[in-house]
Structures are given as structure tokens and as C-alpha cells.
């Protein structure tokens, strides 16, 4: 640990560890024991495996869900002269082979990959040759089918661990209910006795939590303008729908409020430009939930949810981007009952029934050449009669890809069937349980709005953490808050 403290100062430019970082790192490098880490967004989870990676002789393999996130983390590590790299679909096969070879030969200390990389037999055959001393699972809630961002390949982590020699493992997340926590341990192929759990809790004292009951668009824009004029500095306003985001952008333009917009349908170069502008300047950004992962900006003064998010997990992840510099920041949820219908639609679209999966798969088997030739709109016409408000088809195609039942995509005219879809997608009981879990997560958010006591206590209870009776910094605690 003396060496760890030296590296902390020299490479990461920190004089001391924060919160439970010391205990987590000690557990890895001294006790050699697996760890499950639950720490708030922005509390320094990455350090707990990045620093030990420099103390181990072999490679640290990091499984991360998002390409943009791993690229950002590798860029930051390179700035610190820490040998790290990633392998993903954005680089050529020649470059992938080169980086993998260098990782095996010990030229890198950290290698980032998505879990889907383990579908590639050549990757598996090569990575088994590496001396892997630590396996880090970032965004570990993705392991759980009950997590808010389930990825089927994450559920194969125990298999991956076995393939690479069952190395020491650390799993990290900001959000895990007791059910998700138990599922993570199970999917790692471990028992509760084999893993040390570190739960920092979710409270960050500098974040002010408020909920405003609003009726219509006029009410919402009034609240937004009030916050914008009071909290000077960078801010994020989250929307569920791109259409609503664009409507509010027009309203802000009318009020001469400069801002950026960000959503998943923007070209990649525009998204990168918005991210750079936001990180480097005191900007306001209107965004869907596509914005946030990898945005390491310490001085975000407010986060507004102008439409209801889908779960407490998503909400907590997004407000966690505020106030990472420790200074007072506001997190306001603008609650409208009309927004519940939007989230109910999302839940319906993301949970097609078993018959729908079967119908699409049968259609792919018989019409794959026509589908590649005619495109998505033709497939929609065949299956859902061009109903623009029905996105079950997109969900089903995404799920087939996640379960490796297909490769390629319709857009590039190279969609192929690679295997049978899992039986669970034909199991209506399984689908009904998943649907109910999604509905209960939305209900918890409605109950958060209705909460009469401390809001942070409500969130702590949701994640199975024993809270303080009053946080002293929410709209229900009766504490007068001095705005910055």
C-alpha cells in the first residue's frame, strides 16, 4: 500500500485516497480477494482497478459496455503515461491484432474490451495466452437481467473468467438494488463468501434534490428559466424524446438562451463536437440519456429532468454527473403525469411478447435476402404495418444481435442469421417477469415524486442502504438552502 500511495501521487496526482478507495485497493493487492464495489457516480470507482493494474505483474482486462466510455478512459490514462489500450469495432483488424499481441506480450497494463468481444473465437484463443492478474467489470449492473441496462453477453462473465484462468475480479457499479447485487455475484460464478462487498452509499451531500409538480410546457419552461438564471455555470437538461428536446430548444432560442443539443440521431462528429464544447466551456446542453457516459466534467451546477426518466437507477446515474467538484449543485425533476405515458410506451416497446419474437425470427429465416434488399421500412410494413409509434421491431432486432442470433444489420444490407434465439425469448412467463420488473421500476419513480419525507433516504432505501433520517439538502427536509 505504500507503493500504491506513491503511484496515487505520481500518476493520478492525488495526495490521498477518497472514501473507501483505500480499503478496496488493499483488498485486491494485499488480501487478493474479489470485490463488488458500489460507489456513486463521480466518486472515483475507476481508480480502484486502474491503480492496482500498475502494481500487478500481468495484464488487467477491463470489460466495459460502451465504446465511447472506454475510449475516454484510455485517453485519460495515456495522458498520465499509463500504458493502456482498447479493442473494439472502431479500429481495423490489423490494429486489433497488433494491440492484442502487444497486450499479451506485456506492453500494456490495461486492455479495455466490450463483453461482445468474447464472441470472437480468435480473440478467445489469443487472450487465453495472456497473464491476466485482474479482471475488472465496469457498469456491473449490466450483468443482471433485472438491471436497468441488461446485456446478455454480460451474463457470460463466469464463462469468460474460466476461459482466462479465473483471475482476481472486481465488479463496479453506481446502482444496484439488493436483487441486482445478488445476481451480479451469481453471474460472476462466485458465492457471497468469496467476494468482499464495498457499499459507499449513494448520498452526496453537495447535491440538492428537488421535485417540481408541473402541468404543461409553459410551466416547465418557466421552471427551467428560473433555474438557469439562478445557477450560474454548466447544466444538463434531460429529455426522454428527441421531439420534446427540439421543442424546448426552440423555446430557449426565443428566450435568447444559448445552448447545445445532443441525442443519438446526431452524426458522430456532431456528438463529439457537443461533448468537447460542453466539457471545455460553461455550456447548457439539452440531451437525451445518450449523453453522459464518459462526460468527466467536475463543475456541472445543475441537472434538470424535463421529462420523467424510466427508473430510479437511470435518474441516480444522471444526477450523479452534477457537482463532482464537491460544490453545491441542483438536481431537479420536473414531474408531469403526462410523462408517465411516454415511459409506459418505452416499456411496451422494449418488451415484445414471445409470439412477436417468434414471428420476426420466422420472417427472417424465410425472407432474409429481401429484407437486406428492401430495408427496415419494408420489414416494418410486413410485420407492424408501418406503425411509426411501434418500436418493438427495433427492440427485437437489437435483442437478436445481443444474443448472437444475428450478425450485421439491415442498414448495411448484411444481416445474417447465426443461430437459434434463446428459448427464454419464447417463454412468455420469463417475458412477463421482465415486463413487471420494468413497470415496478417506473412505479418507484412515481413513488419518489410522492415521497413526503427525505428524498435521499427514499433513494437509499431503494438500493437497500440504511439511510440517515434526514439528508438536510432536499425539498422535503425543511432546510433552507442558500443558492450559489
N, C-alpha and C positions, 0 to 999 in steps of 0.2 A: 504493500500500500504506500510505502514511502516513494517507490518508483512511480506509482500511479499519480501521486500528488505532484511529482516533478513534471510528468507529462502533461498533467492538467494545466500547469502554469506555462510550460514552454510551448505546447502545441495549441491548446484551447484557450489560453490567455485568461484563465480564471484563477483567483487566489485560493478559493476553497470550493468544496462540493456544496450543492444545494440540496436541501431536504433529505430524501432517502438515497441519493445517488451514491454516497459513500458505502452504505450498507449493501446496496445491490452489487456494486463492483467488488466489494470484499467477498460477497457470497460466491461470485464467479471465480475470482482469481485465487482466493485463499481456500474457500470451502469446496470449490469445484462442484457446486450444486446448481441444478436447473432453477430458473427463476421465471415467475409470472409477474410482470410489472404493470400496475395500473396507476398512471400519473396523469394529471390534467394536461390538456393541450398547451404547449409552450413551456412546460416545466422541466424540459431537458432529458427526455427519455433516450434520445439518440446517443447521448454521451455515454450512457450506461453499457453500450456494447462497442461503440467506436473507440473508447479509451482502452478497454480490455483487449481489443483486437491488436493494439500495439504492444501488449505485454505477452501475448501468446506467440509461440514459435510459428504455428501454422496459419492457415487462412481462416478468416471469418466470412462465412457465407450469409448474406442478408437476403431474406425473401421479403419483397416489398410489392404492394398491389398496384402502384401507379408509376408509369414510366416517367412522367414529369417529376414526381417526387424523388425518385432515385437519381435522376439526372441532377436535380438541385443539390441533393446531399453530396453526391460525388464532386460536384463543382466546389462546394464549400470545403470538403476535405482536401482537395487539391490545392486550394488557397493556403491551407495550413501545412503544405508539403507532406501530406499523408498519402501513401500510395494506395489508391482506390480506383475502382472502375465498375462499369456496369455492362451487362449483355442484354440487349432487348431488340425489338423489331426495327428500331430506327437506324441500326448500323448494318453494314454489308456482311455477308457470310465470311469473307476474308478477314474483316476486322473482328468479328465474333470469334473466329478460330484463333486469331492472334491473342486476343485478350484472355481467352480460356487457357491457352497454352502458357501465357505469362503468369496467370493465377496459379496454375498447377506447379509451375517452377518457382513460386515464392516471390515473384516480382511485385505482387500486390498483397496488401494486408486485408483489404476488404473487397469482396465481389458482390455486387447487387444484381439480383435477378427477380423476375416475377415467378409465381408458382407454376405458371403455364410453361415455363422453360423446361420443366421436367417431363413434358410430353415428348421432347426431342430425344430419341434414343442415343444420338451421337453425343449430346450434352451429358446424359447419364453415364455413358461409357467413359467419357473423359473426366468428369468431375469426381468419379469414384477413385481416380488416381491421386487426387489432391489430399494433402494432410489438412483436414478441416478440424480446427480446435474449438470453434464456436459457431453455432447456428443461431442467427437472430431472426425472429419472425416479427416484422413490423406490422402495425394495424391488425393485431392478432384476433380482434373480434370477427374478422373475415373468415376465420376458421370455423365458426359456429353457424349452423344452418338457421339459428334463431338470432344471429347478429344482424345488424342493420345494413350490412354490405356483404352478404354471403357470396363466396366464391368457391365453387365445387373443388377446384384444384387445391385450395387451402385445406380441404378435408382430407387430403392425402399426405399431410405433413408427416405422420408417423411412418408411412411408407418411404418418403424421402429421407427421413432420419436414418432408417435402416439401411438404405442404399449407400449412404455416405458414412456408415460406421457408428451410428447413434452418438453423435458428438454432444458435448455440453450445449444446452439450449436455453435461450432467453426469449420469451414472448412478451410483446409490449402492446399496450392499448391505452387509450384515454377513457374508453367507455365499455364497461362490461357489467351487465346485471349478474346476480348470483348464478342464474341458469346458464348464461353465456360463459362465465368463468369456469364452471364445471365442465362444460362442453369443450372448451379450449384444452383443458388438462387431458381429457379423454382422447381428443383428436391428436394430441401430441404423442400419444402412446405411452403416457405416464400415469402414475397413480398420485393422489394428493400427498402421499408420504414422500414422494421422490422430488417434489418441487416446492420451493420457497415462494410464498406469495407476498408481494410488496404492494400495499394499497395506501397511497399517499392521501387518498380522499380527493374530493373534487372541488373543494372550496378554494377560491382565490379572492382574498379579502378586498382587493382593489376593484373588483368588478361589481358594479351596481346593477342589480336585476330589477326590471320593471315590466309590467304588462299594462297596455292601454286598450280598453274596450272601444273599438271604433265601428262606425256604422257603414260608411261608404268611402269612395275615392277622395272626396273633398276632405273628409275627416282625417284620412290617412296622410294626405299631402300636408295638411296643417301641422300634424304631429312631427312629420319629417322635417319641415322647415324650422320648427321650434328647436328641435334637437341640433340641426345643422348650424343654426345661428348661436347656439349656446356652447356647444362642444367644439372648440377650435382644433382643427387637425384632421388627420385621415379618418375616413369612415367607410364602412361597407353596409349597403342596404341589400338584403337578400330577398329574392322573389322565387316563387315556385314555377311561374310561367313566363316564357320569353315575351309573350304578348303583353302581359301586365308590366313587365320591366320596360318595354318600349313605350307604353302609355305614360308611365311615370317619368321616363326620360324626357318626353315632350313637355310634361308639366314643369319639370325642373328648368328646362330651357326657357319656358315662358317666364319663370321667376329669376332668370339670369343666374342660375346656379351651375357653375362649371362641374362637369363630371365625366367619368369614363363608364363604358358598359362592357360587360363580359358575360358570354354564355357559350355553350358547347357548339353552336352552329356557326360561330365566327371562324374565319380561316385561321389556321395555326399561327401564321405570322402576326395577325392582329391580336390574338390572345397573348402572345409573347410580348408584344408592344405594350398592351394594357398592364400586364404584370410588371414590366420594367418601370413604366410610368408610376404605377401605384407604389412600388417599393421605394423608388428614389425621390418621390415628392409627396407633399401633403395633399393627397387627392381624395376625392369621393368616388367610389365605384358602385354602380348598380350591377348586381350579379345574380346568377342562379347558383345552385350548390356546386356547379362545376368549378367555382372559384374558391380557392382557399388552401388546398393541399400544397405544401411547399412554399407558401407565402410567409416567409420568415421576416415579418416587419414588426418591430417592437412597439411602435408608437401609434397604434390604431386606437383612437379615442372613443369611437362608438361603433356598435354593430346593431343595426335595426333589422328585424324580420318584418317586412311589409306584408308578407303572406305567411300563413301557417306552415312550418316545416312538418315533416312526416312523423317525427319521433323525438323523444327526449334525447336519444343518442345523437341524432343529427343536430339538434338545437345546441346541445352542450359542446359538440365539436366546433360548431361555427362561432358561438360566442367566445370560445376559448382563444380565438385569434385576436381578441381585444386586450389591450393593456399588458402586453408581455414585458414591458419595461418596468412594471410594478406600479405605475402611476394610475390615478383614478380614471376609470373608463365606464361608459354606459352601455348596457345591453338591454334593448327594448323590444318586446314582442307586441306588434300591433295585431290584436285579436279581432277577427270578424267571423261570425258564424258562417257567412257565405264561403269562406275559405275552406271550411271542413269538406264541402262537396268536392273541391279540387283534389284534396288528399284522398278522399274515398274513390275518386276516379283512378288516381295513381295506383291505389291498392288493387282495384279491379283489373287494371291493365297489367300489373306485374304478377298476377296470379291466375293465368289461364287455367281452365279446368282440364281434366285428363282427356276428355273427348276432343278438345281443341288441339292438344299436343298430338294426339293420335292422327287427327285429320290432316294436320300440316305435314307430319312426317310421311304419311302415306302419299300425300301430294308431291312431296319432294322426291320420293322414290320413283314415282311414275312420270314426273314432268320436269326433271332437273335441267335438261338441256333447254327447254322452252323458258323456264324460269330465269336461267342465266341470260338468255337472249332478250327476253321481254322486260325484265327488271322488277323492282319491288312493287310498283303500282299495279302491274299486271297480276302479280301474286295476290295483292290485296283485293283486286277485282274478283278473282276466283274464289277467295276464301272469306272475305268480310265485306264484299260488295262496296269497296272504296269508302267505307265509313271513316272519315278523317278523324273522328273522335274516338277511334278504337285502335289502341296501340298494342293489343295482345300479340299480334304477329311479330312486331319488333322484339317483344319480350321473349317469345318462343324461339326465334332465331338466335338471339343472344344466349339463351339457356342451352340450346343445342351446341353452340360453339364452346360454351364454358364446360360442358360435359364431354367435349371432344367427339361429339356425334357428327359434327361437320367441320370442314376447314374452308378457308377462303370466304368470300362474301358475294352477294348479288351485285353490288355496285361495281366490283371489278370483273364481273361475269365469270368467276372461277369457284362458285360454291360447289362443294363436293360432300357427299355422304361418306363418313369414315367408319361408322359402326352403329350399333343399336343404341337408342337412347335409354337411359336408366329406367328400370321398372318403376321407380318411385314417381316418375312423371305420369305414369298410367294409374297410379294409386290415388284415388280421389280422397281417401282418408288422410293421407300424407299432405295432399294439397290443401285440404280443409284446415288442417292444423297450422300450416304455414300462413294461410289466409287469416285465421283467427289471431295468430301472433302479431301480424301486421296491424290488424284492427285494434288490438289491445294496446299497441304502442301509440297509435293515434289517440285512443281514449285517454291514455296517461297524459298526453299533451293538453287535452281539453281539461282534465282534472288539475293540471298545473295552472291553467288560467283561472280556475275556480278556487284555487287554494286560498284559504283565509289566514294561514299562518306563514311562517318564514318560507320563502321560495327556495333558498339554497338547501334548507332542511328537506323540502319535498324532493329535490333532485338527489340529495344524498340517500334518502330512503329508497328511492327508485333503484339506485345502484347498490343497495344492500350495505350502505355505510352508516354507522351510527353518527348522527349529526349533532351539532350544538343546537340548543333550543332556539336561539335567535342569532342570525348572522350579523345583524346591525347594519346591513347595507343592501336592503331590498325594500320595495314599496310596501311590504307588509309588516316590517319590524318596528315601525313608528319612530324611526330615527331620522332626524332632519339631516339631509345630505347637502353639503356645500359643493355646488357645482364648480368645476375648474374654470 
